[in-house]
Amino acid sequence: MTMAGYLAVSFTGLASRNSAVDSRSWVCGAPMERLCNNVEWSKSKVPGGVRAVLQVGSEAKEGLSKNVEGVLGLDVVSESEPREKGFLSMGKTKLVCTIGPACSSMEDLEVLALGGMDVARLNLCHNTREWHLDMIRKIKKLNKEKGFCVSVMIDTEGSQVHVVDHGAPSSIKVEEGSIWLFTAKKLDGSSPCTVQANYPGFSEGIKIGDELVIDGGMAGFQVIEKIGHDLKCKCIDPGLFLPRAKFSFWRDGRILERNNELPTLSTKDWADIDFGISEGVDFIAVSFVNDSSAISCLKDHLSSKSPKPIRVLAKIESLEALHNLENIVEASDGIMIARGDLGVDIPLEQIPTVQEEITYICRQMNKPVIVASQLLESMVEYPIPTRAEVADVSEAVRQYADALMLSGESAIGSYGQKALSVLRLASNRMESWSRYEGRQVLPHKRQLGLSPSERIAEQICNCAAEMADNLGVDAIFVYTKHGHMASLLSRNRPNSPIFAFTDEESTRMALTLQWGVIPLFTDLTDDMEFNVIKSADLLKAKGVIQKGDAVLVVSDVTPTSSASSTAFQSIQVKTIS
């Protein structure tokens, strides 16, 4: 196979320090300065001996296309999508499904994987260790035997004031005017209208007249008497009292910010984390993160205990977390916007703007973000969603969240597969509309790189995404060890799908959460041109790409045989022949 229409922009620390650029060269009918407006090509010296070189011409390595062999770890869903829909119609927003009793069989898991599930989430608040172990092994078996690429996320229980026992195995209807006792004492036998909290200090600082709100408004009480550490309360807002419901206290119309001195990671959480390490999970989502210290502590633990990289996500679900948001985002590998519990801590009307702000900050800081909780809540019981729920899903996609998550809809709902289909259809439609409207551009991109090589990688990806859109290429190929340049490309939300080739399985699984990225496992060599031709041949053999397709190629792979530690980074535009 030969590559026609070759354009290369190479960045290297070798040779002269002076930049040489021929901006008069035209590619695909457009001058170079119009293909990338975000990078200023300069003849001045660049720190670290880095130079930019533009070469225009043609290149073909004879003989490489003959007898090219290799294994390409492309999942079966991504393999079929471009054949059936075309490149532009491939789904970009990733889909996370919570696994529960309603979808725990091998057959159900396979249907979800075929329906577009990218990440399987296991909520460690529920079910036994043995059950979770069985689910992890089933998912890994599906990946190995059926050709899927579904990563595994465990979600810690976390430390938060909640109900341990309210006298019933399921929800209780709370009547207006009824009197309830809230206590930390263990209940003996049947104790009507008595609620056991998990934390002895739950009532500290609470005054008579304060309001106790259950699960963000499912029911409401007013404190009428303090009896030692117990609270005697009167129901003022009737509703449902669910098992393991969360508490929040309000005074004069404002939530009380309270530090209960509970650790972010409990003893149980640390045991669950070690279990996740032993089973090789891909993500750990940490519940009720209030600052960056718990994330840093967990990362240190993982670096010393885990034989492979495990990505750490922080769940934003408290007012305190919002106050420390940027530090938490910086310390984490990604963010989950847990709107259910967050709605307990802040007024409901603030949720939409807070969601958009978190999504924007995560994109600026190049961290994947999941929008979670109650996306299609009605589909727990009904086969179709409300129109408002579809609008909510579409808004999250319009904000360019990396991923959407089903919770009870898939875990315990009767229509989990239909709910996943609704997510996929709604997100695909909004992605198509956003492309038409040209809404992908992220204004005022924050510079992330500190070293010259990091800044160059960032500018390469910004430029490459813009070039891909301006040239209308069919796909972007990125060759990466740790996924960094794939994530930088994803941050720009290009129209073209991003095929990320890596020889690190942990990188492949981590990229399942990045917007628009299709991760592929393949052997990489020191010969970059051989890597490109081999992977193009393998994709062509599978019918994913075909003759005449234009691909933009980016790489951050450092040749291992090179005596120099300087990385070679490049942009190439090639046409498949």
C-alpha positions as CSV (number, residue, x, y, z in Angstrom):
1,M,0.0,0.0,0.0
2,T,1.3,3.4,-0.8
3,M,0.4,6.7,0.9
4,A,-0.3,9.5,-1.5
5,G,-0.7,13.2,-0.9
6,Y,1.9,13.4,1.9
7,L,2.3,16.4,4.2
8,A,4.5,16.3,7.2
9,V,5.1,18.9,10.0
10,S,7.8,17.5,12.2
11,F,9.0,18.8,15.6
12,T,12.3,17.5,16.8
13,G,15.2,18.4,19.0
14,L,17.8,17.3,16.4
15,A,19.7,19.6,14.0
16,S,19.5,23.4,13.9
17,R,17.7,25.6,16.4
18,N,16.3,27.8,13.7
19,S,12.7,27.2,12.5
20,A,12.2,26.9,8.8
21,V,8.7,27.0,7.4
22,D,7.4,27.3,3.8
23,S,4.0,28.9,4.5
24,R,3.5,29.4,0.8
25,S,2.9,25.7,0.3
26,W,-0.6,24.6,-0.5
27,V,-2.2,21.4,0.7
28,C,-5.6,20.2,-0.5
29,G,-6.3,23.6,-2.1
30,A,-5.6,25.6,1.0
31,P,-2.4,27.5,2.2
32,M,-0.8,26.2,5.3
33,E,-1.4,29.3,7.3
34,R,-5.2,28.7,6.8
35,L,-5.0,25.1,7.9
36,C,-3.8,25.9,11.4
37,N,-4.5,29.3,12.9
38,N,-3.6,28.4,16.5
39,V,0.1,28.0,15.9
40,E,2.5,30.9,15.0
41,W,5.2,29.6,12.7
42,S,8.4,31.5,13.6
43,K,12.0,31.7,12.5
44,S,13.1,32.6,16.0
45,K,14.9,30.2,18.4
46,V,12.9,27.9,20.5
47,P,14.0,26.7,24.0
48,G,15.4,23.2,24.2
49,G,16.7,23.1,20.7
50,V,13.3,22.3,19.3
51,R,12.5,23.2,15.7
52,A,9.6,23.0,13.4
53,V,10.0,21.7,9.8
54,L,7.4,21.6,7.1
55,Q,7.9,19.2,4.2
56,V,5.6,19.0,1.2
57,G,5.9,16.2,-1.3
58,S,5.2,12.5,-1.7
59,E,6.5,9.5,0.0
60,A,6.1,5.7,-0.2
61,K,8.1,3.0,1.4
62,E,8.2,0.3,-1.2
63,G,7.6,-3.2,0.0
64,L,6.2,-2.4,3.4
65,S,2.7,-3.1,2.3
66,K,3.5,-6.6,1.1
67,N,3.0,-9.4,3.7
68,V,2.2,-6.9,6.5
69,E,1.0,-9.0,9.4
70,G,-0.1,-8.2,12.9
71,V,-3.0,-8.2,15.4
72,L,-5.2,-5.1,15.7
73,G,-7.2,-4.9,18.9
74,L,-10.2,-3.1,17.5
75,D,-13.4,-3.8,19.3
76,V,-16.3,-5.3,17.3
77,V,-18.6,-2.2,17.8
78,S,-16.1,0.3,16.5
79,E,-15.2,-2.1,13.6
80,S,-18.8,-2.1,12.3
81,E,-19.8,1.5,12.9
82,P,-17.8,3.2,10.0
83,R,-18.9,0.5,7.6
84,E,-22.5,1.0,8.4
85,K,-22.7,4.7,9.1
86,G,-19.5,6.4,7.8
87,F,-16.8,8.1,9.9
88,L,-18.7,11.2,10.8
89,S,-21.6,9.3,12.2
90,M,-19.6,7.3,14.6
91,G,-20.6,8.0,18.2
92,K,-18.2,10.3,20.1
93,T,-19.8,10.5,23.6
94,K,-18.9,7.5,25.7
95,L,-21.5,5.5,27.6
96,V,-21.2,4.1,31.1
97,C,-23.5,1.5,32.5
98,T,-23.9,0.5,36.1
99,I,-24.1,-3.2,36.4
100,G,-26.7,-4.7,38.8
101,P,-29.1,-7.6,39.2
102,A,-31.0,-6.6,36.1
103,C,-28.0,-7.0,33.8
104,S,-25.7,-9.5,35.5
105,S,-25.9,-12.5,33.1
106,M,-23.3,-13.1,30.4
107,E,-26.1,-12.6,27.8
108,D,-27.2,-9.2,29.3
109,L,-23.7,-7.9,29.5
110,E,-23.0,-8.9,25.9
111,V,-26.2,-7.1,24.7
112,L,-25.1,-3.9,26.6
113,A,-21.6,-4.2,25.0
114,L,-23.1,-4.5,21.6
115,G,-25.4,-1.5,22.4
116,G,-22.3,0.7,22.9
117,M,-21.4,0.3,26.6
118,D,-17.8,1.6,26.9
119,V,-17.4,1.3,30.7
120,A,-19.0,-1.1,33.1
121,R,-19.5,0.5,36.6
122,L,-19.7,-1.6,39.7
123,N,-21.2,0.3,42.7
124,L,-19.6,-1.2,45.8
125,C,-22.4,0.1,48.0
126,H,-24.4,-2.8,46.8
127,N,-24.0,-6.6,46.5
128,T,-21.2,-8.9,47.8
129,R,-17.5,-9.1,47.1
130,E,-18.2,-12.4,45.4
131,W,-20.8,-10.9,43.2
132,H,-18.5,-8.1,42.1
133,L,-15.7,-10.6,41.4
134,D,-18.1,-12.6,39.2
135,M,-19.0,-9.4,37.2
136,I,-15.4,-8.3,36.7
137,R,-14.5,-11.8,35.3
138,K,-17.5,-11.9,33.1
139,I,-16.7,-8.5,31.5
140,K,-13.1,-9.5,31.0
141,K,-14.2,-12.8,29.4
142,L,-16.4,-10.9,27.0
143,N,-13.5,-8.7,26.0
144,K,-11.3,-11.7,25.4
145,E,-13.6,-14.1,23.7
146,K,-16.0,-11.7,21.9
147,G,-13.7,-8.9,20.9
148,F,-15.1,-6.1,23.0
149,C,-13.2,-3.3,24.7
150,V,-15.3,-2.6,27.9
151,S,-13.3,-1.2,30.8
152,V,-14.2,-1.8,34.4
153,M,-14.8,0.9,37.0
154,I,-15.4,0.3,40.7
155,D,-17.2,3.0,42.7
156,T,-16.3,3.3,46.4
157,E,-19.0,3.7,49.0
158,G,-17.4,6.7,50.7
159,S,-18.0,8.3,54.1
160,Q,-21.2,10.4,54.3
161,V,-24.0,10.8,56.9
162,H,-26.7,8.5,55.8
163,V,-29.5,6.2,57.1
164,V,-28.4,2.8,58.4
165,D,-31.9,1.6,59.4
166,H,-35.3,3.2,59.2
167,G,-37.3,0.1,60.3
168,A,-38.2,-1.3,56.9
169,P,-36.3,-3.2,54.2
170,S,-37.6,-0.9,51.5
171,S,-38.9,2.7,51.2
172,I,-41.3,4.1,53.8
173,K,-44.0,6.7,53.1
174,V,-43.7,9.6,55.5
175,E,-46.9,11.4,56.5
176,E,-47.1,15.1,57.1
177,G,-47.2,15.9,60.8
178,S,-45.7,12.6,61.9
179,I,-43.0,12.6,64.6
180,W,-39.7,10.9,64.0
181,L,-36.6,10.2,66.2
182,F,-33.2,10.4,64.5
183,T,-30.4,8.7,66.5
184,A,-27.0,7.1,66.1
185,K,-27.9,4.3,68.5
186,K,-28.4,0.8,67.1
187,L,-32.0,-0.1,66.8
188,D,-33.2,-3.2,68.6
189,G,-36.2,-4.9,67.0
190,S,-39.0,-2.9,65.5
191,S,-38.9,0.8,66.3
192,P,-41.6,2.7,64.3
193,C,-40.7,6.2,63.2
194,T,-37.1,5.8,64.4
195,V,-34.1,6.3,62.1
196,Q,-30.6,5.2,62.8
197,A,-27.8,7.3,61.3
198,N,-24.3,5.9,60.6
199,Y,-22.3,8.7,62.3
200,P,-22.5,9.5,66.1
201,G,-21.8,13.2,65.5
202,F,-24.5,13.7,62.9
203,S,-26.5,16.2,65.1
204,E,-23.5,18.4,66.1
205,G,-24.3,22.0,65.6
206,I,-27.9,21.5,64.8
207,K,-30.5,23.7,66.5
208,I,-34.2,23.5,67.1
209,G,-36.0,24.9,64.0
210,D,-33.4,23.6,61.5
211,E,-34.7,21.5,58.7
212,L,-33.5,18.0,58.0
213,V,-33.9,17.1,54.3
214,I,-33.8,13.6,53.0
215,D,-32.2,12.9,49.6
216,G,-32.4,16.4,48.4
217,G,-36.2,16.7,49.0
218,M,-37.7,13.2,49.0
219,A,-39.0,14.2,52.4
220,G,-38.4,17.0,54.9
221,F,-38.5,17.4,58.7
222,Q,-38.1,20.2,61.2
223,V,-36.1,19.7,64.4
224,I,-38.5,20.3,67.3
225,E,-36.3,18.9,70.2
226,K,-32.7,17.8,70.9
227,I,-32.4,14.9,73.3
228,G,-28.7,14.4,73.9
229,H,-27.3,13.5,70.5
230,D,-30.7,12.5,69.1
231,L,-33.1,14.7,67.2
232,K,-36.8,14.7,67.5
233,C,-38.3,15.9,64.2
234,K,-41.7,16.7,62.7
235,C,-42.4,15.9,59.0
236,I,-43.2,19.1,57.2
237,D,-42.8,17.7,53.6
238,P,-44.3,14.3,53.2
239,G,-42.7,11.8,50.8
240,L,-40.6,8.7,50.5
241,F,-37.9,7.6,52.9
242,L,-35.5,5.4,51.0
243,P,-33.0,2.9,52.4
244,R,-29.5,4.5,52.8
245,A,-30.9,7.9,52.3
246,K,-28.6,10.9,52.7
247,F,-29.1,13.7,55.2
248,S,-28.7,17.4,54.8
249,F,-29.5,20.2,57.2
250,W,-30.8,23.7,56.3
251,R,-31.2,26.9,58.2
252,D,-32.9,30.1,57.0
253,G,-33.2,28.7,53.5
254,R,-29.5,27.8,53.2
255,I,-27.7,24.5,53.6
256,L,-25.4,24.2,56.6
257,E,-21.9,23.5,55.6
258,R,-20.7,20.9,58.1
259,N,-17.4,19.1,58.4
260,N,-18.2,15.8,60.0
261,E,-14.6,14.8,60.1
262,L,-15.4,11.6,58.3
263,P,-12.5,10.3,56.1
264,T,-13.1,10.3,52.4
265,L,-11.9,6.7,52.2
266,S,-13.2,4.4,54.9
267,T,-11.7,1.2,56.1
268,K,-14.2,-0.6,53.8
269,D,-13.2,1.6,50.9
270,W,-9.5,0.7,51.3
271,A,-10.4,-3.0,51.3
272,D,-12.5,-2.5,48.2
273,I,-9.6,-0.6,46.5
274,D,-7.2,-3.5,47.2
275,F,-9.8,-5.9,45.8
276,G,-9.9,-3.7,42.6
277,I,-6.1,-3.7,42.4
278,S,-6.0,-7.5,42.6
279,E,-8.6,-7.9,39.9
280,G,-7.0,-5.4,37.6
281,V,-9.8,-2.8,37.3
282,D,-9.3,0.2,35.0
283,F,-10.9,3.0,37.0
284,I,-11.6,3.8,40.6
285,A,-14.3,6.4,41.3
286,V,-14.0,8.0,44.7
287,S,-17.2,9.1,46.4
288,F,-17.7,12.3,48.4
289,V,-14.4,13.8,47.6
290,N,-14.1,17.2,49.3
291,D,-10.5,18.1,48.5
292,S,-7.5,16.8,46.6
293,S,-5.7,15.1,49.5
294,A,-7.7,11.8,49.3
295,I,-7.0,11.6,45.6
296,S,-3.3,12.2,46.0
297,C,-3.2,9.6,48.8
298,L,-5.0,7.0,46.7
299,K,-2.7,7.6,43.7
300,D,0.4,7.1,46.0
301,H,-1.2,3.8,47.2
302,L,-1.9,2.7,43.6
303,S,1.6,3.5,42.4
304,S,3.1,1.3,45.1
305,K,0.6,-1.5,45.0
306,S,-0.8,-1.9,41.5
307,P,1.2,-3.6,38.8
308,K,-0.6,-1.5,36.1
309,P,-1.8,2.1,36.0
310,I,-5.3,2.5,37.4
311,R,-7.1,5.9,36.7
312,V,-8.7,7.7,39.6
313,L,-11.9,9.6,39.2
314,A,-13.3,12.1,41.7
315,K,-17.0,12.2,42.2
316,I,-18.3,15.8,42.7
317,E,-21.3,15.6,45.0
318,S,-20.9,18.1,47.7
319,L,-20.7,21.9,48.2
320,E,-17.2,21.6,49.7
321,A,-16.0,19.8,46.6
322,L,-17.3,22.8,44.4
323,H,-15.2,25.1,46.6
324,N,-12.1,23.0,45.8
325,L,-13.0,22.1,42.3
326,E,-9.9,23.0,40.3
327,N,-7.5,21.4,42.8
328,I,-9.6,18.2,42.7
329,V,-9.7,18.2,38.9
330,E,-6.0,18.7,38.7
331,A,-5.2,15.9,41.1
332,S,-7.6,13.4,39.5
333,D,-7.6,11.5,36.2
334,G,-11.2,12.4,35.6
335,I,-14.4,13.6,37.2
336,M,-17.9,12.3,37.7
337,I,-20.7,14.8,38.2
338,A,-22.9,12.9,40.6
339,R,-25.9,15.1,40.3
340,G,-28.1,13.1,42.7
341,D,-26.0,13.7,45.8
342,L,-24.9,17.1,44.6
343,G,-28.5,18.1,44.4
344,V,-28.8,17.3,48.2
345,D,-26.1,19.9,48.9
346,I,-27.0,22.7,46.6
347,P,-30.3,24.2,45.4
348,L,-31.9,22.3,42.5
349,E,-31.9,25.3,40.3
350,Q,-28.1,25.5,40.4
351,I,-27.5,22.0,39.1
352,P,-27.6,22.9,35.3
353,T,-25.1,25.8,35.6
354,V,-22.8,23.9,38.0
355,Q,-22.8,20.9,35.6
356,E,-21.8,23.1,32.7
357,E,-19.1,24.9,34.7
358,I,-17.6,21.6,35.8
359,T,-17.7,20.2,32.3
360,Y,-16.0,23.3,30.9
361,I,-13.2,23.2,33.6
362,C,-12.6,19.5,32.9
363,R,-12.2,20.1,29.2
364,Q,-9.9,23.1,29.8
365,M,-7.7,20.9,32.1
366,N,-7.9,17.9,29.7
367,K,-9.6,15.6,32.2
368,P,-12.5,13.3,31.1
369,V,-15.9,14.1,32.7
370,I,-18.9,11.9,33.2
371,V,-22.4,13.3,33.7
372,A,-24.3,10.9,36.0
373,S,-27.5,10.4,38.0
374,Q,-31.1,10.4,36.8
375,L,-30.5,10.9,33.1
376,L,-33.3,8.5,32.2
377,E,-34.7,7.8,35.6
378,S,-38.3,7.1,34.4
379,M,-36.9,4.2,32.4
380,V,-36.3,2.3,35.6
381,E,-40.1,1.5,35.3
382,Y,-41.2,2.6,31.8
383,P,-40.0,1.6,28.3
384,I,-39.7,5.2,27.0
385,P,-38.2,8.3,28.6
386,T,-39.8,11.6,29.2
387,R,-39.1,14.3,26.6
388,A,-37.5,16.3,29.4
389,E,-35.0,13.5,30.1
390,V,-34.1,13.3,26.4
391,A,-33.5,17.1,26.5
392,D,-31.3,16.7,29.6
393,V,-29.2,14.0,27.8
394,S,-28.9,16.2,24.8
395,E,-27.8,19.2,26.8
396,A,-25.0,17.2,28.4
397,V,-23.8,16.1,25.0
398,R,-24.0,19.7,23.7
399,Q,-21.7,20.7,26.6
400,Y,-19.3,18.1,25.3
401,A,-19.2,15.9,28.3
402,D,-16.9,12.9,27.6
403,A,-19.4,10.3,28.9
404,L,-23.0,9.8,30.1
405,M,-23.8,7.3,32.8
406,L,-26.8,5.1,33.5
407,S,-27.3,4.1,37.2
408,G,-30.5,2.5,38.3
409,E,-31.8,2.5,34.7
410,S,-29.4,-0.4,33.8
411,A,-28.7,-1.8,37.3
412,I,-32.2,-2.5,38.5
413,G,-34.5,-1.2,35.7
414,S,-36.7,-3.3,33.5
415,Y,-35.5,-1.5,30.3
416,G,-31.8,-1.1,30.7
417,Q,-31.0,-2.0,27.1
418,K,-33.6,0.4,25.8
419,A,-32.2,3.1,28.0
420,L,-28.7,2.6,26.6
421,S,-30.2,2.8,23.1
422,V,-31.9,6.1,24.0
423,L,-28.6,7.5,25.2
424,R,-26.8,6.5,22.1
425,L,-29.5,7.8,19.7
426,A,-29.9,11.1,21.5
427,S,-26.1,11.7,21.8
428,N,-25.5,10.8,18.2
429,R,-28.2,13.3,17.1
430,M,-26.9,16.1,19.2
431,E,-23.3,15.4,18.0
432,S,-24.5,15.7,14.4
433,W,-26.3,19.0,15.1
434,S,-23.2,20.4,17.0
435,R,-21.0,19.6,14.0
436,Y,-23.4,21.4,11.7
437,E,-23.5,24.4,14.0
438,G,-19.7,24.4,14.4
439,R,-19.8,24.4,18.2
440,Q,-16.8,22.2,18.8
441,V,-14.2,25.0,19.2
442,L,-13.0,25.5,22.8
443,P,-12.3,29.2,23.1
444,H,-9.3,30.4,25.1
445,K,-7.7,27.1,25.6
446,R,-5.7,26.9,28.8
447,Q,-2.0,26.1,28.3
448,L,-1.3,22.9,30.1
449,G,2.3,22.0,29.3
450,L,5.1,23.2,31.4
451,S,8.2,21.9,29.6
452,P,9.0,22.8,25.9
453,S,8.2,19.2,24.8
454,E,4.8,19.3,26.6
455,R,3.9,22.6,25.1
456,I,4.9,21.4,21.7
457,A,2.7,18.3,22.1
458,E,-0.2,20.5,23.1
459,Q,0.2,22.8,20.1
460,I,0.6,19.9,17.7
461,C,-2.7,18.5,18.9
462,N,-4.5,21.8,18.8
463,C,-3.2,22.4,15.2
464,A,-3.9,18.8,14.1
465,A,-7.5,19.0,15.2
466,E,-8.0,22.3,13.4
467,M,-6.3,20.9,10.3
468,A,-8.4,17.8,10.4
469,D,-11.6,19.9,10.4
470,N,-10.4,22.3,7.7
471,L,-9.2,19.5,5.4
472,G,-12.2,17.3,6.1
473,V,-10.1,14.2,6.7
474,D,-11.9,11.0,7.3
475,A,-10.0,10.0,10.4
476,I,-7.2,10.9,12.8
477,F,-4.5,8.3,13.7
478,V,-2.5,8.8,16.8
479,Y,0.3,6.5,18.0
480,T,0.7,6.8,21.7
481,K,2.3,5.0,24.7
482,H,0.4,6.6,27.5
483,G,-2.6,8.2,25.8
484,H,-1.6,11.8,26.4
485,M,-1.7,13.1,22.8
486,A,-4.9,11.1,22.2
487,S,-6.5,13.0,25.1
488,L,-5.2,16.3,23.8
489,L,-6.8,15.6,20.4
490,S,-10.0,14.6,22.2
491,R,-10.0,17.9,24.1
492,N,-10.3,19.8,20.8
493,R,-13.5,17.7,19.9
494,P,-12.6,17.3,16.1
495,N,-15.2,16.1,13.6
496,S,-13.2,13.1,12.6
497,P,-12.9,10.0,14.8
498,I,-9.6,9.5,16.7
499,F,-8.1,6.1,16.2
500,A,-5.6,5.7,19.0
501,F,-3.0,3.0,18.5
502,T,-1.0,1.8,21.6
503,D,1.0,-1.2,22.7
504,E,0.0,-0.6,26.3
505,E,-3.2,-2.5,27.3
506,S,-3.8,-0.1,30.3
507,T,-3.7,2.9,28.0
508,R,-6.2,1.3,25.6
509,M,-8.6,0.7,28.5
510,A,-8.2,4.2,29.9
511,L,-9.0,5.7,26.5
512,T,-12.4,4.1,26.5
513,L,-13.5,7.2,28.6
514,Q,-12.2,9.8,26.2
515,W,-14.6,11.6,23.9
516,G,-14.3,10.5,20.2
517,V,-11.3,8.2,20.8
518,I,-11.4,4.6,19.5
519,P,-8.5,2.8,21.3
520,L,-6.7,0.0,19.5
521,F,-4.1,-2.4,20.8
522,T,-1.2,-3.2,18.4
523,D,2.5,-3.7,18.3
524,L,4.5,-0.5,17.7
525,T,8.0,-0.4,16.3
526,D,10.7,2.2,16.1
527,D,9.8,2.7,12.4
528,M,6.9,5.2,12.5
529,E,6.2,4.9,8.8
530,F,5.9,1.1,9.1
531,N,3.5,1.6,12.0
532,V,1.3,3.8,9.9
533,I,1.3,1.5,6.9
534,K,0.8,-1.6,9.0
535,S,-2.2,-0.2,10.9
536,A,-3.7,1.3,7.8
537,D,-3.4,-2.1,6.0
538,L,-5.1,-3.9,8.9
539,L,-7.9,-1.4,9.1
540,K,-8.4,-1.6,5.3
541,A,-8.5,-5.4,5.5
542,K,-11.3,-5.1,8.1
543,G,-13.2,-2.7,5.9
544,V,-12.9,0.2,8.3
545,I,-11.0,2.4,5.9
546,Q,-10.8,2.2,2.1
547,K,-9.0,3.6,-0.8
548,G,-9.2,7.4,-1.1
549,D,-9.8,8.0,2.6
550,A,-7.6,10.8,4.0
551,V,-6.1,10.4,7.4
552,L,-4.2,12.8,9.6
553,V,-1.4,11.1,11.6
554,V,0.0,12.3,14.9
555,S,2.6,10.5,17.1
556,D,4.2,10.9,20.5
557,V,6.1,7.6,20.4
558,T,9.8,7.9,21.2
559,P,12.0,5.5,19.3
560,T,13.4,3.1,22.0
561,S,16.6,2.4,20.0
562,S,17.5,6.1,19.8
563,A,20.5,7.1,21.8
564,S,18.8,10.5,22.3
565,S,16.1,11.1,24.9
566,T,14.5,13.7,22.6
567,A,11.0,12.7,21.5
568,F,10.0,12.9,17.9
569,Q,6.6,14.3,17.3
570,S,4.9,14.8,13.9
571,I,1.8,15.6,11.9
572,Q,1.2,13.9,8.6
573,V,-1.7,13.9,6.2
574,K,-2.0,10.8,4.0
575,T,-4.4,9.4,1.5
576,I,-5.1,5.7,1.5
577,S,-4.3,4.1,-1.9
